[in-house]
Amino acid sequence: MSHVNKLLVLGMFLCVGNLFAQSADKLKKEQARLEKNISSTESLLAKSKTKTRASLNDLRVIQNQIEYRERLLKNYDNQIRGAELTVQQKEKQIIELRERVTQLKAQYKKLLIYAYKHRNNYGKLMYIFTADSYNEARKRNSYLRRLSDVQLKQFLVIQQNQDLISEEIGKVNSERENKLVVLKEKKRERGAIEKDRATKEKVYQEFKQEEELLLSKLKEDQKKKDVLRKRIAAAIKREIALAEARRKEQEAAAALAAAKKNEASTTTTTVKTPAVTLAETKEAELISNNFASNRGRLPWPVEKGNITEKFGKNPHPTLKNVSTNNRGIDISAPLNAQVRAVFDGEVTSVLNIPGAGKVVIIKHGNYRTVYSNLQDTYVKSGSKVTTKKVIGSLLAKNGETISVVHFEVHQVVGSKVTCLNPTLWVSH
């Protein structure tokens, strides 16, 4: 293989190595995120162990924990495969480097033999002086100097390649050690999954014996959700109507002021109503744009929590062929956890709904965020809030060790209100 080809092969190995490194970093980040989620579910479930009976919400948290652990197992599998591929790639690279060193040593050996045969200064001088011309003598002198430089460079290249081989061997050993660590973690995680599944099955069987009671409770919860939905919709509709009324009043006042000004300056009886652009509208538009630009990066409404009911259709954890429809997301959090505003805005409504606790609605330009199931509220209608400002604490059900915040995101365009998926707005 030519020197150029060897460089190309070496370059290719380095590129592949960089890709493996990037993939490994991505997997490590995913692993850290999953471990954080598992830690959150473990923390929630640790407190529920003191109860004599688990709740449906506990069952949802256990299911989430199993899913996180299964995804972590897949992550470990990918890391192990990545480590194996990296080891193979590094071993090939080591073989290439060793072949290169062997060739360099052979070339260096020839240089040493030649240098030995012409080792004394007298021999060198005779080699120069026996030249047929002055120019030939200069060339021979230049050749000897270059030969000496080549010898030194060849030695340095050999040393550099040998150091590189040692470095790559170290990386291979490190990858193998990491692989053993991951295999150990994988084994431990598999055991934890089996334990979680046994717990889930036990709780599941307890609830299976009470299907009629669960169906009755589900209907009751659905009625509460319907009341909550109607009250939220009415509050937003009322707020839109009030805002529209204020806008019309301001436009009428501005038009009247303009008309009086025109009457004072001209005798023309026809007065055109000028187009009015309100500063409040510009401010609202700016807030809307800022809110929209933070889609996917908004903080959670609670500092620590776990989504136990997603947006849209959700299957019941124990009842077959039964599902619920969620207009937001339900986040399980520690008991009586503090609830925070997810963005700067103004509180437009604070509602008290039987069975659903208190509800806070915050306006962010053309967007609204809704926080339900609060026990106490620390804000009132008209209050200005900033991102992560605490607006209340969560309600605690009798005998429960976990509180749940119901969180919604709405977009208002004119009189039309659209319910959005909050999962796409909060950070992950």
C-alpha positions in Angstrom: 0.0 0.0 0.0 1.4 3.4 -1.0 2.1 6.2 1.6 -0.9 8.2 0.2 -3.3 5.3 0.5 -2.2 4.7 4.0 -2.9 8.3 4.9 -6.3 8.0 3.3 -7.1 4.8 5.3 -5.8 6.5 8.5 -8.0 9.5 7.8 -11.0 7.3 7.2 -10.5 5.5 10.5 -10.2 8.9 12.3 -13.5 10.1 10.7 -15.3 6.8 11.7 -13.8 7.2 15.2 -15.3 10.7 15.4 -18.7 9.4 14.4 -18.5 6.7 17.0 -17.5 9.4 19.6 -20.5 11.6 18.7 -22.9 8.7 18.9 -21.5 7.6 22.2 -21.9 11.2 23.6 -25.5 11.2 22.4 -26.2 7.9 24.1 -24.6 9.1 27.3 -26.9 12.2 27.3 -30.0 10.0 26.7 -28.8 7.7 29.5 -28.5 10.7 31.9 -32.0 11.9 31.0 -33.6 8.5 31.5 -31.8 8.0 34.8 -33.2 11.4 35.9 -36.7 10.3 35.0 -36.3 7.0 36.8 -35.0 8.8 39.9 -38.1 11.0 39.7 -40.5 8.0 39.6 -38.6 6.2 42.3 -38.9 9.3 44.5 -42.7 9.4 44.0 -43.1 5.7 44.6 -40.9 5.6 47.7 -43.5 7.7 49.6 -46.4 5.6 48.4 -44.9 2.5 49.9 -46.0 3.7 53.3 -49.7 3.3 52.2 -51.5 0.1 52.7 -53.0 0.4 49.2 -51.7 1.8 45.9 -53.7 4.2 43.8 -54.4 4.3 40.1 -51.9 7.1 39.9 -49.2 5.0 41.5 -50.0 2.4 38.8 -49.4 4.9 36.1 -46.1 6.0 37.7 -45.0 2.3 38.0 -45.8 1.9 34.3 -43.8 5.0 33.4 -40.9 3.7 35.4 -40.9 0.3 33.6 -41.0 2.2 30.2 -38.0 4.3 31.3 -36.1 1.3 32.4 -36.8 -0.6 29.1 -35.6 2.4 27.1 -32.5 2.5 29.3 -31.9 -1.2 28.6 -32.0 -0.4 24.8 -29.7 2.5 25.4 -27.2 0.1 27.2 -27.5 -2.3 24.2 -26.7 0.5 21.8 -23.7 1.6 24.0 -22.4 -2.0 24.1 -22.7 -2.3 20.3 -21.0 1.0 19.9 -18.2 -0.1 22.1 -17.8 -3.3 20.2 -17.7 -1.4 16.9 -15.2 1.1 18.3 -12.9 -1.7 19.5 -13.1 -3.4 16.1 -12.3 -0.1 14.4 -9.4 0.7 16.8 -8.0 -2.8 16.3 -8.0 -2.4 12.5 -6.3 1.0 13.0 -3.6 -0.6 15.3 -2.9 -3.2 12.6 -2.5 -0.5 10.0 -0.2 1.5 12.2 1.9 -1.6 13.0 2.3 -2.4 9.3 3.3 1.2 8.8 5.9 1.0 11.6 7.3 -2.2 10.2 7.9 -0.5 6.8 9.4 2.6 8.4 11.7 0.4 10.5 12.8 -1.4 7.3 13.5 1.9 5.6 15.3 3.2 8.7 17.5 0.0 8.8 18.6 0.7 5.2 19.5 4.3 6.2 21.5 3.1 9.2 23.4 0.5 7.1 24.2 3.2 4.6 25.2 5.6 7.3 27.5 3.0 8.9 29.3 2.4 5.6 30.0 6.1 5.3 30.3 6.8 9.0 33.7 8.7 9.2 34.1 12.3 8.2 37.1 11.3 5.9 34.8 9.1 3.9 32.2 11.9 3.6 34.8 14.4 2.5 36.3 11.9 0.0 32.8 11.4 -1.4 32.4 15.1 -1.9 36.0 15.8 -3.2 35.9 13.0 -5.7 33.2 14.8 -7.5 34.0 15.7 -11.2 32.9 19.3 -10.7 32.1 22.0 -8.1 28.4 21.7 -8.8 28.5 18.0 -8.4 30.4 18.4 -5.0 27.7 20.8 -3.8 25.0 18.3 -4.8 26.8 15.5 -2.9 27.1 17.7 0.2 23.4 18.6 0.0 22.5 15.0 -0.4 24.5 14.0 2.7 22.7 16.7 4.7 19.3 15.6 3.4 20.2 12.0 4.2 20.9 13.0 7.8 17.6 14.9 8.0 15.7 11.9 6.6 17.3 9.6 9.2 16.2 11.9 12.0 12.6 12.4 10.6 12.3 8.6 10.0 13.2 8.0 13.6 10.7 10.6 14.8 7.9 9.2 12.6 8.5 5.7 13.9 8.4 7.0 17.5 5.2 8.9 16.8 3.5 5.9 15.3 4.5 3.7 18.2 3.1 6.3 20.6 -0.1 6.3 18.6 -0.3 2.6 18.8 0.1 2.7 22.6 -2.6 5.4 22.7 -5.0 3.4 20.6 -4.4 0.2 22.7 -5.2 2.3 25.8 -8.5 3.4 24.1 -9.4 -0.2 23.2 -8.8 -1.3 26.8 -10.9 1.7 28.1 -13.7 0.8 25.7 -13.6 -2.8 26.9 -13.8 -1.7 30.6 -16.7 0.7 29.8 -18.5 -2.2 28.1 -18.1 -4.4 31.2 -19.5 -1.5 33.4 -22.5 -1.1 31.0 -23.1 -4.9 31.0 -23.2 -4.8 34.8 -25.6 -1.9 34.8 -27.8 -3.6 32.2 -28.0 -6.7 34.4 -29.0 -4.6 37.4 -31.6 -2.7 35.4 -33.1 -5.9 34.1 -33.6 -7.1 37.6 -35.2 -3.8 38.5 -37.6 -4.1 35.6 -38.7 -7.6 36.7 -39.3 -6.2 40.2 -41.4 -3.3 38.9 -43.4 -5.7 36.7 -44.2 -7.9 39.7 -45.3 -4.8 41.7 -47.4 -3.6 38.7 -49.1 -7.0 38.4 -49.9 -7.1 42.1 -51.5 -3.6 42.0 -53.2 -4.4 38.7 -54.9 -7.5 40.2 -56.1 -5.6 43.2 -57.9 -3.1 40.9 -59.2 -5.8 38.6 -61.3 -7.1 41.5 -63.1 -3.7 41.7 -64.0 -3.0 38.1 -67.6 -1.8 38.9 -66.2 0.7 41.5 -63.6 1.9 39.0 -66.2 2.4 36.3 -68.3 4.4 38.7 -65.4 6.5 39.8 -64.4 7.0 36.1 -67.8 8.4 35.3 -67.6 10.7 38.3 -64.2 12.0 37.3 -65.4 12.5 33.7 -68.2 14.7 35.0 -65.7 16.8 36.9 -63.5 17.1 33.8 -66.5 18.3 31.8 -67.3 20.9 34.4 -63.6 22.0 34.4 -63.5 22.2 30.6 -66.7 24.3 30.4 -65.5 26.6 33.2 -62.1 27.2 31.5 -63.8 27.7 28.1 -66.2 30.2 29.6 -63.5 32.1 31.5 -61.4 32.4 28.3 -64.4 33.4 26.3 -65.4 36.0 28.8 -61.8 37.4 28.9 -61.8 37.6 25.1 -65.1 39.5 25.1 -63.9 42.0 27.7 -60.7 42.6 25.8 -62.7 43.1 22.6 -65.0 45.6 24.4 -62.0 47.5 25.7 -60.5 47.6 22.3 -63.7 49.0 20.7 -64.0 51.6 23.5 -60.4 52.8 22.9 -60.9 52.9 19.1 -64.2 54.9 19.6 -62.4 57.3 22.0 -59.5 57.7 19.6 -61.9 58.3 16.7 -63.9 60.9 18.7 -60.7 62.7 19.6 -59.5 62.7 16.0 -62.9 64.0 14.8 -62.9 66.9 17.3 -59.3 67.8 16.2 -60.5 67.8 12.5 -63.5 70.0 13.3 -61.2 72.5 15.0 -58.8 72.7 12.0 -61.1 72.4 9.0 -64.7 73.3 7.9 -65.0 70.0 6.0 -68.1 68.1 7.4 -66.9 64.6 6.3 -64.6 63.0 8.8 -62.8 59.7 8.1 -62.2 57.5 11.1 -58.5 56.9 11.3 -57.0 53.4 11.6 -56.0 52.9 15.3 -53.0 50.8 16.3 -53.0 50.3 20.0 -49.8 50.0 22.0 -51.4 47.2 24.0 -51.9 45.2 20.8 -48.2 45.5 19.9 -47.2 44.5 23.3 -49.5 41.4 23.2 -48.0 40.5 19.8 -44.5 40.7 21.2 -45.4 38.5 24.1 -47.1 36.0 21.7 -44.0 35.8 19.5 -41.7 35.3 22.5 -44.0 32.6 23.9 -44.2 30.8 20.5 -40.4 31.1 20.0 -39.9 29.2 23.3 -42.0 26.2 22.1 -40.3 23.1 23.4 -38.2 25.0 25.9 -40.7 26.2 28.5 -40.1 25.0 32.1 -42.5 22.5 33.7 -45.3 23.9 35.9 -43.7 21.9 38.8 -40.0 21.6 39.7 -40.1 17.8 39.8 -42.7 15.6 38.2 -43.7 12.8 35.8 -46.3 12.9 33.1 -48.8 10.2 34.0 -51.6 11.1 31.6 -50.7 12.4 28.1 -52.5 14.8 25.8 -55.4 13.3 23.9 -56.7 9.7 24.2 -55.3 7.6 27.2 -56.1 4.0 27.9 -57.3 3.2 31.4 -54.5 1.5 33.4 -56.8 -1.5 34.4 -60.1 -1.4 32.5 -59.9 -2.9 29.0 -61.4 -1.0 26.0 -61.8 2.1 28.2 -60.0 5.3 27.6 -60.2 9.0 28.6 -59.6 12.1 26.5 -57.3 14.7 28.0 -57.2 18.3 26.9 -53.9 18.8 28.6 -51.4 16.7 30.5 -51.4 15.4 34.1 -48.1 15.6 35.9 -47.7 13.6 39.1 -45.5 15.5 41.6 -44.6 15.4 45.3 -47.4 16.0 47.8 -48.6 19.6 47.9 -45.9 20.6 45.4 -45.6 24.3 44.4 -47.0 25.2 41.0 -45.1 27.7 38.8 -45.9 29.9 35.8 -44.2 28.6 32.7 -43.7 32.0 31.1 -44.2 35.8 31.7 -47.8 36.9 31.6 -50.9 38.2 33.3 -53.3 36.3 35.4 -56.8 36.6 33.8 -58.8 34.2 35.9 -58.7 32.4 39.3 -61.5 29.9 39.5 -62.7 27.6 42.3 -64.2 24.4 40.8 -65.7 21.8 43.2 -63.8 18.5 42.8 -61.0 20.1 40.7 -59.7 22.5 43.3 -58.7 26.0 42.1 -57.7 26.9 38.6 -55.4 29.7 37.4 -55.4 31.0 33.8 -52.4 33.1 32.6 -52.4 35.2 29.4 -49.3 35.3 27.3 -50.4 37.5 24.4 -52.5 35.2 22.1 -51.7 32.2 24.3 -53.2 30.9 27.6 -51.7 28.4 30.1 -54.1 26.7 32.5 -53.1 25.3 35.9 -55.7 23.1 37.6 -56.1 21.0 40.8 -54.6 23.7 43.1 -55.3 23.8 46.8 -54.0 27.4 47.4 -53.4 30.2 45.0 -50.9 33.1 45.6 -52.1 35.3 42.7 -55.3 37.1 41.7 -56.8 38.2 38.5 -54.7 41.0 37.0 -51.5 39.9 38.7 -48.3 40.1 36.6 -46.2 36.9 36.7 -42.7 36.0 35.5 -41.3 32.7 34.4 -41.1 30.1 37.3 -43.0 32.4 39.7 -44.9 30.3 42.2 -48.6 30.8 41.7 -50.0 28.2 44.1 -49.7 24.7 45.7 -51.3 21.4 44.6 -54.3 19.8 46.1 -53.8 16.5 48.1 -56.4 13.8 48.0 -57.2 11.9 51.2 -54.7 9.0 51.7 -52.6 10.0 48.6 -48.9 10.6 48.7 -48.7 12.1 45.2 -50.3 15.4 44.0 -51.3 15.9 40.3 -51.3 19.2 38.4 -53.5 19.4 35.3 -51.8 21.7 32.7 -53.2 23.0 29.5 -52.0 25.3 26.7 -54.5 27.3 24.5 -54.0 29.5 21.5 -56.5 32.4 20.9 -57.0 33.7 17.3 -59.8 36.2 17.2 -62.7 34.4 18.9 -61.4 31.0 18.1 -59.7 29.0 20.9 -57.5 26.0 20.0 -56.3 23.4 22.6 -52.6 22.6 22.1 -50.5 19.6 23.2 -48.5 20.9 26.2 -45.9 18.1 25.8 -44.7 19.9 22.7 -44.2 23.2 24.6 -42.4 22.1 27.8 -38.7 21.1 27.8 -37.6 17.5 27.9 
